Amino acid sequence: MRKNETLGEIELERWDDHEDIITDSLWLLGKRDSTGMHTAEYWGNFVPQIPYQAMRRFTKPGELVIDPFVGFGTTLIEAIRLGRYAIGVDLQLYCVEQARWRVHLETGKDGVLATAIWGDSTSPSTVETVREIMGEWGFTHAHLLILHPPYHDIIRFSEDPRDLSNALTTEEFLQLFGRVLDNFAPLLAAGRFLVLVIGDKYTRGEWIPLGFQTMDVVRQKGFRLKSICVKDIQENRGKRGQYHLWRYRALKHNFYIFKHEYVMFFEKVG
């Protein structure tokens, strides 16, 4: 990388022109972007503003983004819009079909490709399929990984025992998450970024710090932590119209209501 050149689209000589790029650790994003083929229909979708920020900041047009938990294709849609190639993986065939359909209908930059494949991100055979697609597209490495795994068992996404949301314990969940990293981290070029979007959970009267537990797993896999950003959570489907009920529960049971999740940025070492 040349002097004064960034990983992404930011021109340092004109750094003040990029007002849409967030540089603070508190992300007050407001309502999710619902334009184009983006949808809030799927419970596990994250807001499109997150991959938008990550791609603008840490990739250039024509580079490759990989998402091992692609859901309905939020990352793929943003990649197409921004002129990046993208590969997504999901364990649920319905999600893969939805992602492919939405990518097909999304208007984006000419010449770039995005696809979703049906597979288990904890399995090495799935990664071999990803490698084959990368080779067909002319890539030896990816330039950005975006991971938005289940927040353990807060939402059960399927009945498949391989699904991270079906892990019997927090320890098992972290082990499965570690397998995903073992599979996908080697695809990322050295010096490039991994983005982890994760929240904590509350069970049996105890706050379970999934964010920091998964952060430690990533750090153990050859990454160094660059930033922890805290993103606001708008009223979700599970709590919609129930503000007073949740406030009462919080006061009665001595806890605080989740209003945030983490967007963590890691750099691959070596």
DAWO-V645728 format. One record per pair of residues at least 12 apart in sequence whose ideal C-beta (glycine too) atoms are under 8 Angstrom apart, sorted by the first residue. I is the first residue (numbers start at 0). J is the second residue. D is the distance in Angstrom with one decimal. If there is no record, write none. Layout:
<<I & J & D> <I & J & D>>
This chain:
<<5 & 56 & 7.9> <6 & 56 & 7.4> <6 & 57 & 4.8> <6 & 58 & 6.9> <6 & 59 & 7.6> <6 & 142 & 7.9> <6 & 191 & 7.0> <6 & 192 & 7.1> <7 & 54 & 7.4> <7 & 55 & 5.6> <7 & 56 & 4.5> <7 & 57 & 5.1> <7 & 58 & 5.8> <7 & 59 & 6.4> <8 & 55 & 5.4> <8 & 56 & 7.9> <8 & 59 & 6.3> <8 & 60 & 7.6> <9 & 55 & 7.8> <9 & 56 & 6.9> <19 & 55 & 7.6> <20 & 52 & 6.9> <20 & 55 & 6.0> <20 & 56 & 6.1> <21 & 52 & 5.6> <21 & 228 & 7.8> <23 & 228 & 7.9> <24 & 226 & 6.4> <24 & 227 & 6.7> <24 & 228 & 4.8> <24 & 229 & 6.4> <25 & 228 & 7.3> <25 & 229 & 5.7> <26 & 228 & 5.3> <26 & 229 & 6.8> <26 & 230 & 4.1> <26 & 231 & 6.8> <26 & 262 & 6.4> <27 & 231 & 5.1> <28 & 46 & 5.8> <28 & 48 & 4.8> <28 & 49 & 7.8> <28 & 230 & 6.2> <28 & 231 & 6.6> <29 & 231 & 7.8> <29 & 233 & 7.1> <30 & 233 & 6.1> <31 & 44 & 7.7> <31 & 46 & 4.0> <31 & 47 & 6.5> <31 & 48 & 7.2> <31 & 233 & 7.4> <32 & 46 & 6.7> <32 & 47 & 4.3> <32 & 48 & 5.9> <32 & 51 & 7.7> <35 & 76 & 6.6> <35 & 80 & 7.2> <35 & 105 & 5.6> <35 & 106 & 6.8> <36 & 72 & 7.7> <36 & 76 & 5.4> <36 & 101 & 4.0> <36 & 102 & 7.5> <36 & 104 & 5.4> <36 & 105 & 4.5> <37 & 73 & 6.5> <37 & 76 & 6.0> <38 & 71 & 6.2> <38 & 101 & 7.5> <40 & 71 & 7.0> <41 & 70 & 5.6> <41 & 71 & 4.4> <41 & 94 & 7.2> <41 & 97 & 7.5> <42 & 154 & 5.3> <42 & 156 & 7.7> <42 & 236 & 6.6> <43 & 68 & 7.9> <43 & 70 & 5.1> <43 & 147 & 7.5> <43 & 149 & 6.8> <43 & 154 & 6.3> <43 & 156 & 6.2> <44 & 70 & 5.7> <44 & 71 & 5.8> <44 & 73 & 5.6> <45 & 73 & 6.1> <45 & 147 & 4.9> <45 & 196 & 5.4> <46 & 73 & 7.8> <46 & 230 & 7.9> <47 & 73 & 5.4> <47 & 76 & 6.9> <47 & 77 & 5.4> <49 & 145 & 7.9> <49 & 147 & 8.0> <49 & 194 & 7.4> <49 & 196 & 5.9> <49 & 230 & 7.3> <49 & 262 & 5.9> <50 & 64 & 7.6> <50 & 66 & 8.0> <50 & 73 & 6.3> <50 & 74 & 4.7> <50 & 77 & 4.3> <50 & 78 & 7.3> <50 & 145 & 5.7> <50 & 194 & 7.9> <51 & 77 & 5.3> <51 & 81 & 7.1> <53 & 143 & 6.4> <53 & 145 & 6.2> <53 & 192 & 7.3> <53 & 194 & 4.7> <53 & 264 & 7.8> <54 & 77 & 6.4> <54 & 78 & 6.6> <54 & 81 & 5.2> <54 & 83 & 5.7> <54 & 143 & 6.6> <55 & 81 & 6.9> <57 & 142 & 7.6> <57 & 143 & 5.5> <57 & 191 & 7.1> <57 & 192 & 4.4> <57 & 194 & 7.9> <57 & 264 & 7.9> <58 & 83 & 5.8> <58 & 142 & 5.0> <58 & 143 & 5.0> <59 & 142 & 7.8> <60 & 81 & 6.9> <60 & 82 & 3.8> <60 & 83 & 6.6> <60 & 108 & 6.9> <60 & 111 & 7.9> <61 & 82 & 6.6> <61 & 83 & 7.2> <61 & 84 & 7.3> <61 & 111 & 7.1> <62 & 83 & 5.8> <62 & 84 & 7.0> <62 & 142 & 3.9> <62 & 143 & 7.3> <63 & 83 & 7.0> <63 & 84 & 4.6> <63 & 85 & 7.1> <63 & 86 & 7.3> <63 & 133 & 6.9> <63 & 136 & 7.3> <63 & 138 & 4.9> <63 & 140 & 7.7> <63 & 141 & 4.7> <63 & 142 & 5.4> <63 & 143 & 7.6> <64 & 78 & 5.2> <64 & 83 & 5.3> <64 & 84 & 7.1> <64 & 85 & 4.5> <64 & 86 & 7.7> <64 & 141 & 6.8> <64 & 142 & 6.9> <64 & 143 & 4.6> <64 & 144 & 7.7> <64 & 145 & 6.4> <65 & 85 & 7.2> <65 & 86 & 5.1> <65 & 87 & 7.5> <65 & 88 & 8.0> <65 & 129 & 6.8> <65 & 141 & 4.6> <65 & 143 & 7.4> <65 & 144 & 5.4> <65 & 145 & 7.5> <65 & 183 & 6.5> <65 & 186 & 6.2> <65 & 187 & 7.8> <66 & 85 & 6.9> <66 & 86 & 7.5> <66 & 87 & 4.5> <66 & 88 & 7.2> <66 & 144 & 7.6> <66 & 145 & 4.8> <66 & 146 & 7.3> <66 & 147 & 7.4> <67 & 87 & 7.8> <67 & 88 & 5.0> <67 & 120 & 3.9> <67 & 144 & 7.6> <67 & 146 & 6.1> <67 & 179 & 5.4> <67 & 182 & 7.7> <67 & 183 & 5.4> <68 & 88 & 7.4> <68 & 89 & 6.7> <68 & 120 & 6.8> <68 & 146 & 6.3> <68 & 147 & 5.3> <68 & 148 & 5.2> <68 & 149 & 7.5> <69 & 87 & 2.8> <69 & 88 & 5.9> <69 & 89 & 4.9> <69 & 94 & 7.0> <69 & 95 & 7.6> <69 & 98 & 5.6> <69 & 115 & 5.4> <70 & 89 & 6.2> <70 & 94 & 5.4> <70 & 98 & 7.1> <70 & 147 & 7.4> <71 & 94 & 6.0> <71 & 97 & 4.8> <71 & 98 & 5.7> <71 & 101 & 6.5> <72 & 87 & 6.3> <72 & 97 & 6.7> <72 & 98 & 3.1> <72 & 99 & 7.5> <72 & 101 & 4.9> <72 & 102 & 5.7> <72 & 113 & 7.9> <72 & 115 & 6.1> <74 & 87 & 6.1> <74 & 145 & 5.2> <75 & 87 & 5.2> <75 & 98 & 5.8> <75 & 101 & 7.6> <75 & 102 & 4.9> <75 & 113 & 4.2> <75 & 114 & 7.6> <75 & 115 & 6.4> <76 & 101 & 6.0> <76 & 102 & 6.3> <76 & 105 & 5.1> <76 & 113 & 7.9> <78 & 107 & 7.9> <78 & 111 & 7.3> <78 & 113 & 5.3> <79 & 102 & 6.1> <79 & 105 & 5.1> <79 & 107 & 3.2> <79 & 108 & 7.0> <79 & 111 & 6.4> <79 & 113 & 5.1> <80 & 105 & 6.8> <80 & 106 & 7.7> <80 & 107 & 5.0> <80 & 108 & 7.3> <81 & 107 & 7.8> <81 & 108 & 7.1> <82 & 107 & 7.0> <82 & 108 & 3.4> <82 & 110 & 7.9> <82 & 111 & 5.4> <83 & 111 & 6.3> <84 & 111 & 5.3> <84 & 112 & 5.5> <84 & 113 & 6.7> <84 & 136 & 6.0> <84 & 138 & 7.2> <85 & 112 & 7.9> <85 & 113 & 4.1> <85 & 114 & 7.7> <86 & 113 & 7.4> <86 & 114 & 6.0> <86 & 115 & 7.8> <86 & 116 & 7.0> <86 & 129 & 5.6> <86 & 132 & 5.7> <86 & 133 & 7.2> <86 & 141 & 7.9> <87 & 113 & 7.6> <87 & 114 & 7.3> <87 & 115 & 4.4> <87 & 116 & 7.3> <88 & 115 & 7.2> <88 & 116 & 5.5> <88 & 117 & 7.9> <88 & 118 & 5.2> <88 & 120 & 5.1> <88 & 125 & 6.0> <88 & 129 & 6.8> <89 & 115 & 6.4> <89 & 117 & 6.9> <89 & 118 & 7.8> <90 & 117 & 7.7> <90 & 118 & 7.2> <90 & 119 & 5.6> <90 & 120 & 7.3> <90 & 156 & 7.9> <90 & 157 & 6.6> <90 & 159 & 5.9> <90 & 161 & 6.3> <90 & 162 & 5.8> <91 & 156 & 6.7> <91 & 157 & 5.5> <91 & 159 & 7.8> <92 & 117 & 5.2> <94 & 115 & 7.6> <95 & 115 & 4.6> <95 & 116 & 6.8> <95 & 117 & 4.5> <98 & 115 & 3.8> <99 & 114 & 6.9> <99 & 115 & 5.3> <102 & 114 & 7.2> <102 & 115 & 7.2> <112 & 136 & 6.3> <114 & 132 & 6.7> <116 & 128 & 5.7> <116 & 129 & 7.0> <116 & 132 & 7.3> <119 & 161 & 5.0> <120 & 179 & 4.7> <120 & 182 & 6.5> <120 & 183 & 7.0> <121 & 161 & 6.4> <121 & 163 & 8.0> <121 & 175 & 5.5> <121 & 178 & 4.2> <121 & 179 & 5.6> <121 & 182 & 7.0> <122 & 161 & 7.9> <122 & 182 & 7.4> <123 & 182 & 6.0> <125 & 182 & 7.2> <126 & 182 & 4.4> <126 & 183 & 6.6> <126 & 186 & 7.1> <129 & 183 & 7.9> <129 & 186 & 6.8> <130 & 186 & 7.2> <133 & 186 & 7.3> <140 & 186 & 6.3> <140 & 187 & 6.4> <140 & 188 & 3.8> <140 & 191 & 7.7> <141 & 186 & 4.9> <141 & 187 & 5.2> <141 & 188 & 6.9> <141 & 191 & 7.4> <142 & 187 & 7.7> <142 & 188 & 6.2> <142 & 191 & 5.3> <143 & 187 & 7.7> <143 & 191 & 6.3> <143 & 192 & 5.7> <143 & 193 & 7.7> <143 & 194 & 7.1> <144 & 183 & 5.9> <144 & 184 & 7.5> <144 & 186 & 7.5> <144 & 187 & 5.3> <144 & 192 & 7.5> <144 & 193 & 4.4> <144 & 194 & 7.0> <145 & 193 & 7.9> <145 & 194 & 4.8> <145 & 196 & 7.4> <146 & 179 & 7.3> <146 & 183 & 7.9> <146 & 193 & 6.8> <146 & 194 & 6.9> <146 & 195 & 5.1> <146 & 196 & 7.0> <147 & 195 & 7.9> <147 & 196 & 4.3> <147 & 197 & 7.5> <148 & 163 & 5.6> <148 & 176 & 5.9> <148 & 179 & 7.3> <148 & 197 & 6.7> <148 & 213 & 7.4> <149 & 162 & 7.3> <149 & 163 & 4.9> <149 & 164 & 3.9> <150 & 197 & 6.5> <150 & 198 & 4.8> <150 & 199 & 7.5> <150 & 200 & 5.7> <150 & 209 & 5.9> <151 & 163 & 7.2> <151 & 164 & 6.7> <151 & 166 & 6.3> <151 & 169 & 6.3> <151 & 172 & 4.7> <151 & 200 & 5.8> <151 & 207 & 7.5> <151 & 209 & 6.0> <152 & 164 & 5.5> <152 & 165 & 7.2> <152 & 166 & 6.9> <152 & 172 & 7.8> <152 & 200 & 7.7> <153 & 198 & 7.7> <153 & 200 & 5.3> <163 & 175 & 5.0> <163 & 176 & 6.4> <169 & 207 & 6.1> <169 & 209 & 7.5> <169 & 212 & 7.1> <172 & 209 & 7.9> <173 & 212 & 5.9> <173 & 213 & 6.9> <173 & 216 & 5.7> <176 & 213 & 5.8> <176 & 216 & 5.8> <177 & 216 & 5.1> <177 & 219 & 7.8> <177 & 220 & 7.1> <180 & 216 & 6.6> <180 & 217 & 6.4> <180 & 220 & 4.5> <181 & 220 & 6.9> <184 & 220 & 5.4> <184 & 221 & 6.4> <184 & 222 & 7.5> <184 & 267 & 7.0> <187 & 267 & 5.2> <188 & 267 & 7.3> <189 & 267 & 5.5> <189 & 268 & 7.4> <189 & 269 & 5.3> <190 & 266 & 6.6> <190 & 267 & 6.4> <191 & 266 & 7.4> <191 & 267 & 5.7> <192 & 225 & 7.5> <192 & 264 & 5.9> <192 & 265 & 6.7> <192 & 266 & 5.8> <192 & 267 & 7.5> <193 & 217 & 6.6> <193 & 222 & 5.9> <193 & 264 & 7.6> <193 & 265 & 4.5> <193 & 266 & 7.9> <193 & 267 & 6.7> <194 & 262 & 6.7> <194 & 263 & 7.1> <194 & 264 & 5.9> <194 & 265 & 7.8> <195 & 213 & 6.3> <195 & 214 & 7.1> <195 & 217 & 6.1> <195 & 261 & 7.4> <195 & 262 & 7.6> <195 & 263 & 4.4> <195 & 265 & 7.0> <196 & 230 & 8.0> <196 & 260 & 6.8> <196 & 261 & 7.2> <196 & 262 & 5.4> <196 & 263 & 7.9> <197 & 209 & 5.9> <197 & 210 & 5.0> <197 & 213 & 5.3> <197 & 260 & 6.6> <197 & 261 & 5.5> <197 & 263 & 7.3> <198 & 210 & 6.6> <198 & 232 & 7.7> <198 & 257 & 6.7> <198 & 259 & 7.6> <198 & 260 & 3.7> <198 & 261 & 6.9> <199 & 257 & 6.9> <199 & 260 & 7.9> <201 & 254 & 6.4> <201 & 257 & 7.2> <204 & 252 & 7.0> <204 & 254 & 7.7> <206 & 254 & 7.3> <210 & 260 & 7.5> <210 & 261 & 4.3> <210 & 263 & 7.4> <214 & 227 & 7.5> <214 & 261 & 7.8> <214 & 263 & 5.8> <217 & 263 & 7.5> <217 & 265 & 5.4> <218 & 265 & 7.4> <221 & 267 & 6.4> <221 & 268 & 5.4> <221 & 269 & 6.5> <222 & 265 & 3.8> <222 & 266 & 6.5> <222 & 267 & 5.7> <222 & 268 & 6.5> <223 & 265 & 6.5> <223 & 266 & 5.4> <223 & 268 & 5.6> <224 & 263 & 6.9> <224 & 264 & 7.6> <224 & 265 & 5.7> <225 & 264 & 4.6> <225 & 265 & 6.3> <225 & 266 & 5.3> <226 & 263 & 7.0> <226 & 264 & 4.4> <227 & 261 & 6.0> <227 & 262 & 7.9> <227 & 263 & 5.3> <227 & 264 & 8.0> <228 & 261 & 6.9> <228 & 262 & 4.3> <228 & 263 & 7.2> <228 & 264 & 7.4> <229 & 259 & 5.0> <229 & 260 & 7.8> <229 & 261 & 6.4> <229 & 262 & 7.8> <230 & 259 & 6.3> <230 & 260 & 5.5> <230 & 261 & 7.2> <230 & 262 & 5.4> <231 & 258 & 6.4> <231 & 259 & 6.1> <232 & 257 & 6.5> <232 & 258 & 5.3> <232 & 259 & 6.0> <232 & 260 & 6.0>>
